Amino acid sequence: MNASALIFIIIGLSLISYFSGRHRASVSAKSQTLIALPKHYGYMTAIWSGLPALLLIILWAMFKPAYLHEQIIQSLPASVILQAQDQLDLYVNSINLAIENGEPVEDPIMQKAMESYQVADSNSKWILTTLVFVIGLSGIIFSLTGALTKVQARVKVEKVIRIFLMLCSAVAIVTTIGIVLSVLFEALRFFEAVSFFDFVFGTTWSPQTAIRVDQVGSSGSFGAIPLFVGTILISLIALIIAVPIGLLSAIYLSEYASAKFRAIAKPALEVLAGIPTVVYGFFAALTVAPFIRDVGQSIGLTVASESALAAGIVMGVMIIPFVSSLSDDVINAVPQAMRDGSLGLGATQSETIKQVIIPAALPGIVGGVLLAASRAIGETMIVVMAAGLSAKLTANPLEAVTTVTVQIVTLLTGDQEFDSPKTLAAFALGLMLFVTTLVLNVFALHIVRKYREQYE
Amino acid sequence: MNNTETVKNSLKKRYAREKRFQLYGRMAVWTGFIFLAILLFDIITKATPAFQATEIFLDIPLDPVTLELQADTQLDEETLRAIDYAGLIKKSLRQAFPEVKKRKDKKLLYKLVSSGAEFKLRDMVINNPQLIGNKPLSLWVLADDDVDTFYKLETVTSRIKEQQIGFIDKLKQDDRIRTSFNTTFFTHSDSREPEQAGIRGALMGSFWTLLVTLLISLPVGIAAAVYLEEFAPQNKFTDFIEININNLAAVPSIVFGLLGLAVFINFFGIPRSAPLIGGLVLSLMTLPTIIISSRAALKSVPPSIKEAALGLGASHMQTVFHHVLPLAMPGILTGAIIGMAQALGETAPLLMIGMVAFIVDVPGGFLDSATVLPVQIYLWSDSPERAFTALTAATILVLLGFLAVMNAIAIYLRKHFERRW
C-alpha cells in the first residue's frame, strides 16, 4: 500500500476512534461525573490512533531510500562492490532507474539486486501497514475499555496541542539552521577547491571553469572583490538617494504636515514599498538606464547602457519608504517635552528639529539607515535586470558593475553540474551575503532597541 | 549692541532658514510622489499597446479542388489534419496581392500573418468540416508581431521591410486590417511569438504557488504566534525563537532561494519548477510577517476577556481558542493578506529553484512545471522583440492590479472588522 492510501487509513481509523471515544465517555457521563468533556475523550483516542502512526510514516519516508539502497548494495557480489566508488554509484543508479521504469534487465546481478529490492520494499510495506493498523485499533480498543474515563483527557489533549504549537514556532529556528547549514556546507566544499583568501581578496572574477582539460583561457578565477565593490557602489548610490529624501519626508510629515495631508501622503509613499522589485527592475532597465545614457551622451559622457547609476537610483526610490517609516517611528518617539523646551527658549521649529530632535533621534536613524543598507545589499531583481554581468573593478557609477546577488542568480540559473565550483561559488557568495546582512541587522536592531530604552 | 538687538537682527535670516527647511521637506515628499507617478505612467503607456491585437482579414479558399480532396474522401479528422493550412493561408495572401510576383516579396508577404494562424484555421475546419465548400472562408487572423507593433505604434523599425509597409497600406485601404481587444493575452500561455503569448500559465502558476504558501504559512504562523504570545515561558529558548523570527524577516529573499535549492531540491528531492517547492520557499519567507502581525493582533485583545473566560472555569487552551483567537482573527487575516501580497510579487528565490523555465502548458496542480507572474515579467523583459516589452508592461499592470485588490481587502478588513478596545 502506498503512503497516501495509508494516510487515508490513518484518518479513517482516527475518526472511528474519535466517535467511539466520545460515545463511550458520554455513556459513562450518565452514571458518573467525568473529569473532561466527552469530546476531549474523543480527541484523545483519535490522537492515540493517529499521531504515532503518522510519525511512523514520516520516519519511514525519511529512511526508506537509505534502507533500500543498503539492500541493493548487500545483494551485490563482492566483485561489483570492490569497484571504484563512482562506478559503483553508476551501477546502483542504473538499477534504480530500471526499477523505476519497470524495465526487464538482462544482467543476472542486476536482476538479483532488483529482486532483493522488491522483496525488501514489499516486506517493509507490509510491516508498516500492520503497524498502522495495530496502533489505530489499539486506540479504538482503549476507547472501549473502562479505563478510558479515568484519564484526564483534556489535560492530555492540551499537552499535545501545546507541543504542536511549540513545534510550529520552532520552524523559525529550523529555517535559520537550514539556511546556515545549506549555505555553509556548500561554501565549505567550495573553499576546498578555491582558497578562502583568494576568494575574499582576489580581484578577478571569471567563474568559467574549463570543461575539458586542454581548454584555453578559462581557468576560472574566483576573486570576489569586484563583486563586493559593485554591491557597495550600487548600495551607496541607493542610500544617497533614499536617506535624504526619506529622512526629510519623515521630518516633514511628522513635524510640519497637517493631519489631513499626512493621512494621504504616508500610505501613498508606502505604495512605493509595495511594488514588486521585478517591476522596479523593468523600470530601471527599460526607462531609467536608457534615459541616463542619453543624457550622458548629450553632455559628452560615455555611460554604459547598464550603468550602476540607473540601478542605484531605482533601488534608492524603492527604499525611500523604508527609511521614512523607520525615521518616522524614532522621531515620534522623541519626548514632546524636549520639543517644548527648545521652542520655549525661542528656537524656531527648524532649529528645534536640527539641534534637538535629530541629535536625540540619531541612534534610531542610524539603525534605520543600516537596515536600509542591508536591504539594498540583498536586493536582487533590480540589479539582475538593470546592472551588468561583467565584473569590473571600478568606482565609476557610469560604468557597468555587477553585484553579489546578480552573480548568485547567473551562476545558478544556467544548466550546470551541481558539484562544479561554479555553482558552489554561488553558495559561498550566499554565505557572504547572509553574514553581512545578519551582522547589519543585529547591529541595527541593537541600536534601535537601546535607543528606545533611553526614552522609556 | 545688546543681546536683544543681536537676536532681532538675526531673525530675518533665521526665518528664511526655517522656510527653506520646510521647503526641503515638502520637496522630499513630492519627489517620492513624482517617482511613483513617473513609474506608473511609464508602465501604463508601455502597456497600452499590448491590450490591442492587430488582425488581418483573409478570404481562405476551402474548395475541394484546392484542398486536393477527391469527391468521395471521408472528411474524418485524420484527413482534415493532413491539409496544408499554412499553404492555404499563403494562397489567400497571394490572391489578395496578385501583383506580388518575386519570390523575395512573396516571402515578406507571408510574414504578415502570425504563424499561429494556421492552427486557428485547422481547429476551425476540424470542428466544423461543413466549412469546406466552394465559398471561401472569410476570417480575421492575427498579424505577426512586427506588423502588429508597426500598425499600432506607427513607428518604423528595422524589423519591418519597405515592401511590407506597402502591403499594410493596401490592406488599410481595403479595410482588411483592424485592431481588436487582445484576448490571446489572457487565454494563452507563454510563447516564442509575442502575438501568441499570454499570461494564463503564469496566472495559474501564481495561483497554485500562493495556495501552497497560504496552506502552509497561515496555520503554522498562527500556531507560532499563539504559542509565543500566550503559552511560551520566559526563557532562553523563547528568546532564541524571537531573535530568529526577527532576523528571518530581514534575510534577503535570494538566500531563501539558496535554502530551497540545497534543502528541498537536492536533499529532499522535490521536483524543480513545481508550485509545491515555490510555495514551500515562499511560505518560509512570509512566515515571519504573518507571525509578527498575528502576535500584534493577539496582543491587542484586552486581558479582561481572557480573565472573564478563565474566571468562568475555562482552561488556558480553551480561553485562547474560544475567545482570544476569534477576536484577533480579522487582524491576523489582514497580516496574512499582506504577507500573501508580498509572496505574490516575489521573484528572486523562485529563480533559484527553477521556476524560470519556458513553460507552454498551463499547470494543473502542485507538481506540474510552472512559472509565476513576476518571473514571467522577468523572462519577457529580457526578450529582444519590441512587442514583448508591451506584454511585460501589461503583465506588470495585471500583477499590480492583483496587489491593489489584495491590499484593498486588507484595508477593508482592518476598517470594518478590527475592533478597537
Interface residues (C-beta under 8 A of the other chain):
Chain A: R154 E158 I161 R162 F164 L165 M166 C168 S169 A170 V171 A172 I173 T175 T176 G178 I179 S182 V183 F185 E186 P244 I245 G246 L247 L248 S249 I251 Y252 L253 E255 Y256 A257 A265 A268 L269 V271 L272 G274 I275 P276 T277 V278 V279 Y280 G281 F282 F283 A285 L286 T287 V317 I320 P321 S324 G346 T348 Q349 S350 E351 I353 K354 L371 S374 R375 I377 G378 E379 T380 M381 V384 M385 T405 I408 V409 L412 T413 F418 A426 F427 G430 L433 F434 T437 L438 N441 V442 L445
Chain B: V7 R14 Y15 R17 E18 F21 Q22 Y24 G25 R26 M27 A28 V29 T31 G32 F33 F35 L36 L39 D42 I43 K46 P219 V220 G221 A223 A224 A225 V226 Y227 L228 F231 A232 F240 I241 N244 I245 N246 N247 L248 A250 V251 P252 S253 I254 V255 F256 L258 L259 L261 A262 V263 N266 L284 L287 P288 I291 S315 H316 M317 A341 L344 G345 E346 T347 A348 L351 M352 V356 P374 V375 I377 Y378 S381 T389 T392 A393 I396 L399 L400 L403 N407
